[in-house]
Amino acid sequence: MNASLDSETECFGADDRGASSGRGGSTHGDFGSLAVVYESGRPKHVLVPVEQYERLEAEARNARMLAKFRDPATKWSPIEDLGLKLAGNRIAVARKAKSLTQKQLAAKLKLPQSMISRIERNPDRSTLKTLKKIAAALGVDIKALV
């Protein structure tokens, strides 16, 4: 099967005998028929079924994650720090949901705006008292923030 879709595209697929056909192309396992787009006489694109594309994309994503995991330059953070970062993000989301600026929230709490900014951007182990005040000012349960 070698059907030309246009002057720059050819299809490759297994014929009845399982051999591939087409200009220098071949099939591979479960790829089925492939459409190859040529530019200046060289293969430029290969059209694959969506299911195959999604599998290839997932494999590439997994390979990137594994490479990052194995990279000695990757910086790891303790799980406790993740909870703090999430708390900072949740505070910002709750503040914005109430249509408050950092300055307005700080005024309600009688705190400097810079402290609200620091807690949202790079929260440290803020005191429970401060988190309770923030939760009360935003009208949310403290459990929703931590």
DSSP file (Angstrom, degrees, kcal/mol; ACC not computed):
  #  RESIDUE AA STRUCTURE BP1 BP2  ACC     N-H-->O    O-->H-N    N-H-->O    O-->H-N    TCO  KAPPA ALPHA  PHI   PSI    X-CA   Y-CA   Z-CA
    1    1 A M              0   0    0      0, 0.0    12,-0.5     0, 0.0     2,-0.2   0.000 360.0 360.0 360.0 113.0    0.0    0.0    0.0
    2    2 A N        +     0   0    0     10,-0.1     2,-0.5    20,-0.1    10,-0.1  -0.698 360.0 169.8-141.0  84.1    1.7    3.2   -1.2
    3    3 A A        -     0   0    0     -2,-0.2     8,-0.9     8,-0.1     2,-0.6  -0.856  28.2-138.3-103.6 127.2   -0.9    5.9   -1.7
    4    4 A S  E     -A   10   0A   0     -2,-0.5     6,-0.2     6,-0.2     3,-0.1  -0.737  14.1-171.5 -84.5 121.1    0.3    9.4   -2.4
    5    5 A L  E    S-     0   0A   0      4,-1.1     2,-0.3    -2,-0.6    -1,-0.2   0.862  73.4 -27.4 -80.0 -37.2   -1.8   11.9   -0.4
    6    6 A D  E >  S-A    9   0A   0      3,-0.9     3,-1.0    -3,-0.1    -1,-0.3  -0.880  85.3 -72.7-157.4-171.8   -0.1   14.8   -2.2
    7    7 A S  T 3  S+     0   0    0     -2,-0.3     3,-0.0     1,-0.2    -3,-0.0   0.705 131.0  37.4 -68.4 -16.7    3.2   15.5   -3.8
    8    8 A E  T 3  S+     0   0    0      1,-0.0    30,-3.8    32,-0.0     2,-0.4   0.412 106.3  73.1-113.0   0.5    4.9   15.7   -0.4
    9    9 A T  E <   +AB   6  37A   0     -3,-1.0    -4,-1.1    28,-0.2    -3,-0.9  -0.952  49.8 176.3-125.3 135.4    3.1   13.0    1.6
   10   10 A E  E     -AB   4  36A   0     26,-2.5    26,-3.3    -2,-0.4     2,-0.4  -0.962  21.9-133.5-131.8 152.9    3.3    9.2    1.4
   11   11 A C  E     - B   0  35A   0     -8,-0.9     2,-0.4    -2,-0.3    24,-0.3  -0.855  15.8-165.2-105.2 141.4    1.7    6.5    3.4
   12   12 A F  E     + B   0  34A   0     22,-3.9    22,-3.8    -2,-0.4     2,-0.3  -0.987  22.5 144.6-123.8 134.1    3.6    3.5    4.7
   13   13 A G        -     0   0    0    -12,-0.5     8,-0.7    -2,-0.4     2,-0.2  -0.989  52.0 -83.3-161.9 162.6    1.9    0.4    6.0
   14   14 A A  B     -D   20   0B   0     -2,-0.3     6,-0.2     6,-0.2     2,-0.1  -0.506  42.7-145.4 -71.9 133.5    2.3   -3.3    6.2
   15   15 A D    >   -     0   0    0      4,-2.7     3,-2.1    -2,-0.2    -1,-0.1  -0.196  42.7 -76.8 -85.4-171.6    1.0   -5.1    3.1
   16   16 A D  T 3  S+     0   0    0      1,-0.3    -2,-0.1     2,-0.1    -1,-0.1   0.760 133.6  51.9 -59.8 -24.8   -0.7   -8.5    3.2
   17   17 A R  T 3  S-     0   0    0      2,-0.1    -1,-0.3     3,-0.0     3,-0.1   0.446 117.0-110.4 -92.7   0.2    2.6  -10.2    3.7
   18   18 A G  S <  S+     0   0    0     -3,-2.1     2,-0.2     1,-0.3    -2,-0.1   0.438  77.8 128.3  87.0  -1.5    3.7   -8.0    6.6
   19   19 A A        -     0   0    0      1,-0.1    -4,-2.7     7,-0.1    -1,-0.3  -0.526  59.6-116.9 -84.8 157.0    6.4   -6.2    4.7
   20   20 A S  B     -D   14   0B   0     -6,-0.2     2,-0.3    -2,-0.2    -6,-0.2  -0.588  27.3-161.8 -92.1 158.4    6.5   -2.5    4.6
   21   21 A S        +     0   0    0     -8,-0.7    -8,-0.3   -20,-0.2     2,-0.2  -0.902  38.0  65.4-132.7 162.5    6.0   -0.5    1.5
   22   22 A G  S    S-     0   0    0     -2,-0.3     2,-1.2   -10,-0.1     3,-0.2  -0.457  90.8 -32.6 114.6 173.6    6.8    3.1    0.4
   23   23 A R  S    S-     0   0    0      1,-0.3     3,-0.1    -2,-0.2    -2,-0.1  -0.513 115.7 -43.3 -72.5  95.7    9.9    5.3   -0.1
   24   24 A G  S    S+     0   0    0     -2,-1.2    -1,-0.3     1,-0.2     2,-0.2   0.596 108.2 127.0  63.5  11.6   12.4    4.0    2.4
   25   25 A G        -     0   0    0     -3,-0.2     2,-0.3   -14,-0.1    -1,-0.2  -0.515  35.8-173.8 -98.4 166.8    9.9    3.8    5.1
   26   26 A S        -     0   0    0     -2,-0.2     2,-0.2    -3,-0.1   -14,-0.1  -0.974  21.5-120.2-150.4 163.8    9.0    0.9    7.4
   27   27 A T        -     0   0    0     -2,-0.3     2,-0.4   -14,-0.1    -7,-0.1  -0.665  20.3-146.8-100.8 163.7    6.4    0.1   10.0
   28   28 A H    >   -     0   0    0     -2,-0.2     3,-2.4     4,-0.2     4,-0.1  -0.954  45.0 -70.3-136.3 115.3    7.3   -0.8   13.5
   29   29 A G  G >  S+     0   0    0     -2,-0.4     3,-0.7     1,-0.3    -1,-0.1  -0.104 118.0   1.4  46.7-118.3    5.3   -3.3   15.6
   30   30 A D  G 3  S+     0   0    0      1,-0.2    -1,-0.3    -3,-0.1    22,-0.1   0.179 100.8 103.9 -89.8  17.8    1.8   -1.9   16.5
   31   31 A F  G <   -     0   0    0     -3,-2.4    -1,-0.2     1,-0.2    -2,-0.1   0.798  60.5-171.4 -67.9 -27.1    2.3    1.4   14.6
   32   32 A G    <   -     0   0    0     -3,-0.7     2,-0.3    -4,-0.1    -4,-0.2  -0.415  52.7  -1.2  68.2-147.6    0.0    0.3   11.8
   33   33 A S  S    S-     0   0    0    -20,-0.1     2,-0.4    -6,-0.1   -20,-0.3  -0.582  71.3-162.9 -79.2 136.0    0.0    2.6    8.8
   34   34 A L  E     -B   12   0A   0    -22,-3.8   -22,-3.9    -2,-0.3     2,-0.5  -0.936  11.8-146.7-118.9 142.3    2.0    5.7    9.0
   35   35 A A  E     -BC  11  47A   0     12,-1.2    12,-3.4    -2,-0.4     2,-0.5  -0.942  16.9-161.1-105.6 126.4    1.8    8.9    6.9
   36   36 A V  E     -BC  10  46A   0    -26,-3.3   -26,-2.5    -2,-0.5     2,-0.5  -0.926   4.5-152.5-111.5 128.8    5.1   10.5    6.4
   37   37 A V  E     -BC   9  45A   0      8,-2.9     7,-3.5    -2,-0.5     8,-1.7  -0.881  14.1-155.8-101.9 126.3    5.3   14.2    5.3
   38   38 A Y  E     - C   0  43A   0    -30,-3.8     2,-0.4    -2,-0.5    -2,-0.0  -0.761  11.2-170.2-103.0 147.3    8.4   15.1    3.3
   39   39 A E  E >  S- C   0  42A   0      3,-2.8     3,-1.5    -2,-0.3    -2,-0.0  -0.980  79.7  -9.0-134.7 123.6   10.0   18.5    3.0
   40   40 A S  T 3  S-     0   0    0     -2,-0.4    -1,-0.1     1,-0.3   -32,-0.0   0.862 130.3 -56.8  56.2  38.3   12.8   18.9    0.4
   41   41 A G  T 3  S+     0   0    0      1,-0.2    -1,-0.3   -33,-0.0    -3,-0.0   0.499 118.4 104.0  77.4   3.8   12.9   15.2   -0.1
   42   42 A R  E <  S-C   39   0A   0     -3,-1.5    -3,-2.8    -5,-0.0    -1,-0.2  -0.914  82.4 -98.5-118.2 145.5   13.5   14.4    3.5
   43   43 A P  E     +C   38   0A   0      0, 0.0    -5,-0.3     0, 0.0     3,-0.1  -0.406  45.7 165.7 -59.8 130.6   11.1   13.1    6.1
   44   44 A K  E     +     0   0A   0     -7,-3.5     2,-0.3     1,-0.4    -6,-0.2   0.723  59.9  13.7-115.0 -42.5    9.8   16.0    8.2
   45   45 A H  E     -C   37   0A   0     -8,-1.7    -8,-2.9     2,-0.0     2,-0.5  -0.974  54.9-154.2-138.4 149.9    6.7   14.7   10.1
   46   46 A V  E     -C   36   0A   0     -2,-0.3     2,-0.6   -10,-0.2   -10,-0.2  -0.996  16.4-144.3-123.3 126.3    5.2   11.3   10.8
   47   47 A L  E     +C   35   0A   0    -12,-3.4   -12,-1.2    -2,-0.5    -2,-0.0  -0.799  25.3 177.4 -91.7 124.2    1.5   11.1   11.5
   48   48 A V        -     0   0    0     -2,-0.6   -14,-0.1   -14,-0.1   -16,-0.1  -0.871  37.3 -88.0-123.5 157.3    0.6    8.5   14.1
   49   49 A P     >  -     0   0    0      0, 0.0     4,-2.5     0, 0.0     3,-0.3  -0.291  40.3-114.9 -61.1 150.4   -2.7    7.5   15.7
   50   50 A V  H  > S+     0   0    0      1,-0.2     4,-3.0     2,-0.2     5,-0.2   0.887 115.6  55.2 -56.0 -43.3   -3.7    9.6   18.8
   51   51 A E  H  > S+     0   0    0      1,-0.2     4,-1.9     2,-0.2    -1,-0.2   0.908 110.3  45.7 -58.6 -43.0   -3.4    6.5   21.0
   52   52 A Q  H  > S+     0   0    0     -3,-0.3     4,-2.5     2,-0.2    -1,-0.2   0.906 112.2  51.6 -66.5 -42.4    0.1    5.9   19.9
   53   53 A Y  H  X S+     0   0    0     -4,-2.5     4,-2.9     1,-0.2    -2,-0.2   0.927 109.1  50.3 -59.4 -46.2    1.0    9.6   20.3
   54   54 A E  H  X S+     0   0    0     -4,-3.0     4,-2.4     1,-0.2    -1,-0.2   0.886 110.8  49.4 -62.2 -38.9   -0.3    9.6   23.8
   55   55 A R  H  X S+     0   0    0     -4,-1.9     4,-2.3    -5,-0.2    -1,-0.2   0.927 112.7  46.9 -65.2 -44.3    1.7    6.5   24.7
   56   56 A L  H  X S+     0   0    0     -4,-2.5     4,-2.3     2,-0.2    -2,-0.2   0.895 112.1  50.7 -63.6 -40.5    4.9    8.1   23.2
   57   57 A E  H  X S+     0   0    0     -4,-2.9     4,-2.5     2,-0.2    -2,-0.2   0.915 110.3  49.2 -63.5 -43.8    4.2   11.4   25.1
   58   58 A A  H  X S+     0   0    0     -4,-2.4     4,-2.5     1,-0.2    -2,-0.2   0.904 110.9  50.3 -63.3 -41.5    3.7    9.5   28.4
   59   59 A E  H  X S+     0   0    0     -4,-2.3     4,-2.2     2,-0.2    -1,-0.2   0.903 111.5  48.0 -63.3 -40.9    6.9    7.6   27.8
   60   60 A A  H  X S+     0   0    0     -4,-2.3     4,-2.2     2,-0.2    -2,-0.2   0.911 111.8  49.7 -66.2 -42.0    8.8   10.8   27.1
   61   61 A R  H  X S+     0   0    0     -4,-2.5     4,-2.3     1,-0.2    -2,-0.2   0.916 111.4  49.0 -62.2 -43.5    7.3   12.5   30.2
   62   62 A N  H  X S+     0   0    0     -4,-2.5     4,-2.6     1,-0.2    -1,-0.2   0.894 109.7  52.0 -63.3 -39.7    8.3    9.5   32.3
   63   63 A A  H  X S+     0   0    0     -4,-2.2     4,-2.3     2,-0.2    -1,-0.2   0.897 109.6  49.5 -63.8 -40.4   11.9    9.6   30.9
   64   64 A R  H  X S+     0   0    0     -4,-2.2     4,-2.1     2,-0.2    -2,-0.2   0.916 112.2  47.7 -64.8 -42.4   12.2   13.3   31.7
   65   65 A M  H  X S+     0   0    0     -4,-2.3     4,-2.4     2,-0.2    -2,-0.2   0.915 112.1  49.5 -64.7 -42.3   11.0   12.8   35.3
   66   66 A L  H  X S+     0   0    0     -4,-2.6     4,-2.2     1,-0.2    -1,-0.2   0.898 109.7  51.5 -63.9 -40.5   13.3    9.8   35.8
   67   67 A A  H  X S+     0   0    0     -4,-2.3     4,-1.1     1,-0.2    -1,-0.2   0.905 111.2  47.8 -62.7 -40.9   16.3   11.9   34.5
   68   68 A K  H  < S+     0   0    0     -4,-2.1     3,-0.3     1,-0.2     6,-0.2   0.900 110.4  52.3 -66.0 -39.9   15.4   14.7   36.9
   69   69 A F  H  < S+     0   0    0     -4,-2.4    -2,-0.2     1,-0.2    -1,-0.2   0.888 114.1  42.6 -62.0 -39.8   15.2   12.1   39.7
   70   70 A R  H  < S+     0   0    0     -4,-2.2    -1,-0.2    -5,-0.2    -2,-0.2   0.624  88.7 106.9 -83.0 -13.9   18.6   10.7   38.9
   71   71 A D    ><  -     0   0    0     -4,-1.1     3,-1.7    -3,-0.3    -4,-0.0  -0.526  62.1-150.9 -71.1 120.4   20.2   14.2   38.4
   72   72 A P  T 3  S+     0   0    0      0, 0.0    -1,-0.2     0, 0.0    -4,-0.0   0.710  94.0  63.3 -66.2 -17.4   22.5   14.9   41.3
   73   73 A A  T 3  S+     0   0    0      2,-0.1     2,-0.2    -5,-0.0    -2,-0.1   0.594  75.9 111.9 -81.1 -10.5   21.9   18.7   40.8
   74   74 A T    <   -     0   0    0     -3,-1.7     2,-0.5    -6,-0.2    -6,-0.0  -0.458  64.9-139.0 -66.4 129.7   18.2   18.3   41.6
   75   75 A K        -     0   0    0     -2,-0.2     2,-0.4     2,-0.0    -2,-0.1  -0.789  16.1-157.9 -93.7 130.1   17.3   20.0   44.8
   76   76 A W        -     0   0    0     -2,-0.5     0, 0.0     0, 0.0     0, 0.0  -0.843   0.7-153.9-109.1 144.5   14.9   18.1   47.1
   77   77 A S        -     0   0    0     -2,-0.4     5,-0.1     1,-0.0    -2,-0.0  -0.891  27.1-102.7-115.8 146.7   12.8   19.7   49.8
   78   78 A P    >>  -     0   0    0      0, 0.0     4,-1.0     0, 0.0     3,-0.9  -0.336  32.1-117.8 -62.6 149.7   11.5   18.0   53.0
   79   79 A I  H 3> S+     0   0    0      1,-0.3     4,-1.5     2,-0.2     3,-0.3   0.813 113.5  63.5 -60.7 -31.0    7.8   17.1   52.8
   80   80 A E  H 3> S+     0   0    0      1,-0.2     4,-1.5     2,-0.2    -1,-0.3   0.886  98.6  54.8 -61.4 -37.5    7.1   19.5   55.7
   81   81 A D  H <> S+     0   0    0     -3,-0.9     4,-2.4     1,-0.2    -1,-0.2   0.831 101.3  58.8 -65.8 -31.3    8.2   22.4   53.5
   82   82 A L  H  X S+     0   0    0     -4,-1.0     4,-2.6    -3,-0.3    -1,-0.2   0.914 103.1  52.4 -62.5 -42.0    5.7   21.4   50.8
   83   83 A G  H  X S+     0   0    0     -4,-1.5     4,-2.0     1,-0.2    -1,-0.2   0.890 109.6  49.1 -60.3 -39.9    2.9   21.8   53.4
   84   84 A L  H  X S+     0   0    0     -4,-1.5     4,-2.2     2,-0.2    -2,-0.2   0.911 110.4  49.9 -66.6 -42.0    4.2   25.3   54.2
   85   85 A K  H  X S+     0   0    0     -4,-2.4     4,-2.2     1,-0.2    -2,-0.2   0.908 110.9  50.1 -63.4 -40.9    4.4   26.3   50.5
   86   86 A L  H  X S+     0   0    0     -4,-2.6     4,-2.8     1,-0.2    -1,-0.2   0.888 107.9  53.8 -63.5 -37.9    0.8   25.0   50.0
   87   87 A A  H  X S+     0   0    0     -4,-2.0     4,-2.4     2,-0.2    -2,-0.2   0.924 108.1  49.7 -62.6 -43.8   -0.3   27.0   53.0
   88   88 A G  H  X S+     0   0    0     -4,-2.2     4,-2.0     1,-0.2    -1,-0.2   0.913 113.1  46.5 -60.2 -43.0    1.2   30.2   51.5
   89   89 A N  H  X S+     0   0    0     -4,-2.2     4,-2.5     2,-0.2    -2,-0.2   0.902 111.6  51.0 -65.8 -41.5   -0.6   29.5   48.2
   90   90 A R  H  X S+     0   0    0     -4,-2.8     4,-2.7    55,-0.3    -2,-0.2   0.870 108.1  52.6 -65.9 -36.2   -3.9   28.7   49.9
   91   91 A I  H  X S+     0   0    0     -4,-2.4     4,-2.6    54,-0.2    -1,-0.2   0.936 110.6  47.7 -63.4 -44.9   -3.7   32.0   51.9
   92   92 A A  H  X S+     0   0    0     -4,-2.0     4,-2.5     2,-0.2    -2,-0.2   0.914 112.9  48.4 -62.3 -42.6   -3.2   33.9   48.6
   93   93 A V  H  X S+     0   0    0     -4,-2.5     4,-2.1     2,-0.2    -2,-0.2   0.928 113.3  46.8 -63.7 -45.2   -6.1   32.1   46.9
   94   94 A A  H  X S+     0   0    0     -4,-2.7     4,-1.2     2,-0.2    -2,-0.2   0.896 112.3  50.8 -64.8 -39.7   -8.4   32.7   49.9
   95   95 A R  H  <>S+     0   0    0     -4,-2.6     5,-2.2     1,-0.2     3,-0.4   0.929 112.0  46.3 -62.3 -45.7   -7.3   36.4   50.1
   96   96 A K  H ><5S+     0   0    0     -4,-2.5     3,-1.7     1,-0.2    -1,-0.2   0.849 106.2  59.2 -67.1 -33.4   -8.0   36.9   46.3
   97   97 A A  H 3<5S+     0   0    0     -4,-2.1    -1,-0.2     1,-0.3    -2,-0.2   0.809 106.2  48.8 -64.3 -28.4  -11.4   35.1   46.6
   98   98 A K  T 3<5S-     0   0    0     -4,-1.2    -1,-0.3    -3,-0.4    -2,-0.2   0.331 117.0-119.2 -89.8   6.4  -12.4   37.8   49.2
   99   99 A S  T < 5 +     0   0    0     -3,-1.7     2,-0.4     1,-0.2    -3,-0.2   0.861  65.0 145.4  57.3  39.0  -11.1   40.4   46.7
  100  100 A L      < -     0   0    0     -5,-2.2    -1,-0.2    -6,-0.1     2,-0.2  -0.850  43.4-140.1-106.9 142.9   -8.6   41.7   49.2
  101  101 A T     >  -     0   0    0     -2,-0.4     4,-2.4    -3,-0.1     5,-0.2  -0.489  32.6-107.2 -85.2 167.5   -5.1   43.0   48.4
  102  102 A Q  H  > S+     0   0    0      1,-0.2     4,-2.7     2,-0.2     5,-0.2   0.899 122.9  53.5 -60.7 -38.9   -2.2   42.1   50.6
  103  103 A K  H  > S+     0   0    0      2,-0.2     4,-2.2     1,-0.2    -1,-0.2   0.907 108.7  48.1 -63.3 -42.4   -2.3   45.7   52.0
  104  104 A Q  H  > S+     0   0    0      2,-0.2     4,-2.0     1,-0.2    -1,-0.2   0.909 113.2  47.2 -66.3 -42.2   -6.0   45.4   52.9
  105  105 A L  H  X S+     0   0    0     -4,-2.4     4,-1.7     1,-0.2    -2,-0.2   0.923 111.3  51.9 -64.4 -42.6   -5.5   42.0   54.6
  106  106 A A  H  X>S+     0   0    0     -4,-2.7     5,-2.6     1,-0.2     4,-0.8   0.899 108.1  51.8 -60.0 -41.2   -2.5   43.4   56.5
  107  107 A A  H ><5S+     0   0    0     -4,-2.2     3,-0.6     1,-0.2    -1,-0.2   0.906 107.7  51.8 -63.1 -41.5   -4.5   46.4   57.7
  108  108 A K  H 3<5S+     0   0    0     -4,-2.0    -1,-0.2     1,-0.2    -2,-0.2   0.854 117.0  40.2 -60.9 -34.2   -7.2   44.0   59.0
  109  109 A L  H 3<5S-     0   0    0     -4,-1.7    -1,-0.2    -5,-0.1    -2,-0.2   0.493 107.7-124.1 -93.9  -4.9   -4.6   42.1   60.9
  110  110 A K  T <<5S+     0   0    0     -4,-0.8    -3,-0.2    -3,-0.6    -4,-0.1   0.928  71.2 125.4  56.6  46.3   -2.6   45.1   62.0
  111  111 A L  S   <S-     0   0    0     -5,-2.6    -1,-0.2    -6,-0.1    -2,-0.1  -0.883  70.0 -92.1-126.0 158.7    0.5   43.6   60.4
  112  112 A P    >>  -     0   0    0      0, 0.0     4,-1.2     0, 0.0     3,-1.0  -0.474  30.1-125.8 -69.9 146.2    2.9   45.0   57.8
  113  113 A Q  H 3> S+     0   0    0      1,-0.3     4,-2.4     2,-0.2     5,-0.2   0.843 109.7  64.6 -58.4 -34.2    2.0   44.2   54.1
  114  114 A S  H 3> S+     0   0    0      1,-0.2     4,-2.4     2,-0.2    -1,-0.3   0.823  97.7  54.6 -61.6 -31.0    5.5   42.8   53.7
  115  115 A M  H <> S+     0   0    0     -3,-1.0     4,-2.5     2,-0.2    -1,-0.2   0.906 107.9  48.2 -69.7 -40.8    4.7   40.1   56.3
  116  116 A I  H  X S+     0   0    0     -4,-1.2     4,-2.3     2,-0.2    -2,-0.2   0.928 112.5  50.0 -63.0 -44.0    1.6   39.0   54.3
  117  117 A S  H  X S+     0   0    0     -4,-2.4     4,-2.7     1,-0.2     5,-0.3   0.925 111.3  48.2 -59.1 -46.0    3.8   39.0   51.1
  118  118 A R  H  X S+     0   0    0     -4,-2.4     4,-2.6     1,-0.2    -1,-0.2   0.911 111.1  50.3 -63.0 -42.6    6.5   36.9   52.8
  119  119 A I  H  < S+     0   0    0     -4,-2.5    -1,-0.2     1,-0.2    -2,-0.2   0.894 115.1  43.5 -64.4 -39.1    3.9   34.4   54.2
  120  120 A E  H  < S+     0   0    0     -4,-2.3    -2,-0.2    -5,-0.2    -1,-0.2   0.902 123.2  35.4 -73.0 -40.6    2.4   34.0   50.7
  121  121 A R  H  < S+     0   0    0     -4,-2.7    -2,-0.2    -5,-0.2    -3,-0.2   0.936 139.1   3.6 -80.0 -49.0    5.6   33.8   48.8
  122  122 A N  S  < S-     0   0    0     -4,-2.6    -1,-0.2    -5,-0.3    -2,-0.2  -0.565  77.1-166.3-142.1  70.4    8.0   32.0   51.1
  123  123 A P        -     0   0    0      0, 0.0     2,-0.2     0, 0.0    -4,-0.1  -0.317   5.8-174.5 -65.5 139.8    6.2   30.9   54.2
  124  124 A D        -     0   0    0    -40,-0.1     2,-2.6   -39,-0.0    -2,-0.0  -0.288  57.3 -53.0-109.6-157.0    8.3   29.7   57.1
  125  125 A R  S    S-     0   0    0     -2,-0.2     3,-0.1     3,-0.0   -41,-0.0  -0.424  70.2-170.4 -82.8  69.0    7.1   28.3   60.3
  126  126 A S        -     0   0    0     -2,-2.6     5,-0.0     1,-0.1     0, 0.0  -0.212  32.4 -92.2 -57.8 150.0    4.7   31.1   61.0
  127  127 A T     >  -     0   0    0      1,-0.1     4,-2.1     4,-0.0     3,-0.2  -0.299  24.5-123.9 -66.5 150.3    3.2   31.0   64.4
  128  128 A L  H  > S+     0   0    0      1,-0.2     4,-2.6     2,-0.2     5,-0.2   0.858 112.9  59.7 -59.9 -35.9   -0.1   29.3   64.8
  129  129 A K  H  > S+     0   0    0      2,-0.2     4,-2.0     1,-0.2    -1,-0.2   0.912 106.0  46.6 -60.5 -43.5   -1.4   32.6   66.3
  130  130 A T  H  > S+     0   0    0      2,-0.2     4,-2.4     1,-0.2    -2,-0.2   0.918 112.6  49.4 -65.7 -43.9   -0.6   34.4   63.0
  131  131 A L  H  X S+     0   0    0     -4,-2.1     4,-2.7     1,-0.2    -2,-0.2   0.887 110.2  51.5 -63.2 -38.9   -2.2   31.7   60.9
  132  132 A K  H  X S+     0   0    0     -4,-2.6     4,-2.5     2,-0.2    -1,-0.2   0.910 110.0  49.5 -63.2 -41.9   -5.3   31.7   63.1
  133  133 A K  H  X S+     0   0    0     -4,-2.0     4,-2.5     2,-0.2    -2,-0.2   0.912 111.9  48.0 -63.6 -42.4   -5.6   35.5   62.7
  134  134 A I  H  X S+     0   0    0     -4,-2.4     4,-1.9     2,-0.2    -2,-0.2   0.937 112.0  49.4 -63.5 -46.2   -5.2   35.2   58.9
  135  135 A A  H  X>S+     0   0    0     -4,-2.7     5,-2.5     1,-0.2     4,-0.8   0.912 112.4  48.1 -59.6 -43.2   -7.9   32.4   58.7
  136  136 A A  H ><5S+     0   0    0     -4,-2.5     3,-0.6     1,-0.2    -1,-0.2   0.913 110.6  50.6 -64.8 -42.3  -10.3   34.5   60.8
  137  137 A A  H 3<5S+     0   0    0     -4,-2.5    -1,-0.2     1,-0.2    -2,-0.2   0.828 114.8  44.0 -65.6 -30.6   -9.7   37.6   58.7
  138  138 A L  H 3<5S-     0   0    0     -4,-1.9    -1,-0.2    -5,-0.2    -2,-0.2   0.537 110.8-122.3 -90.2  -7.6  -10.4   35.6   55.5
  139  139 A G  T <<5S+     0   0    0     -4,-0.8     2,-0.3    -3,-0.6    -3,-0.2   0.853  70.2 121.7  70.5  34.6  -13.4   33.8   57.1
  140  140 A V      < -     0   0    0     -5,-2.5    -1,-0.3    -6,-0.2     2,-0.2  -0.908  69.9-100.9-126.8 156.9  -12.0   30.3   56.5
  141  141 A D    >   -     0   0    0     -2,-0.3     3,-1.9     1,-0.1     4,-0.5  -0.537  30.7-125.9 -71.6 138.5  -11.1   27.5   58.8
  142  142 A I  G >> S+     0   0    0      1,-0.3     3,-1.5    -2,-0.2     4,-1.4   0.810 109.4  66.6 -57.2 -29.3   -7.4   27.3   59.6
  143  143 A K  G 34 S+     0   0    0      1,-0.3    -1,-0.3     2,-0.2    -2,-0.0   0.786  92.7  60.9 -62.6 -26.3   -7.5   23.6   58.4
  144  144 A A  G <4 S+     0   0    0     -3,-1.9    -1,-0.3     1,-0.2    -2,-0.2   0.692 107.8  44.7 -72.8 -18.0   -8.3   24.9   54.9
  145  145 A L  T <4        0   0    0     -3,-1.5   -55,-0.3    -4,-0.5   -54,-0.2   0.728 360.0 360.0 -98.0 -26.4   -4.9   26.8   55.0
  146  146 A V     <        0   0    0     -4,-1.4    -2,-0.2   -56,-0.1    -3,-0.1   0.418 360.0 360.0-114.0 360.0   -2.6   24.2   56.4
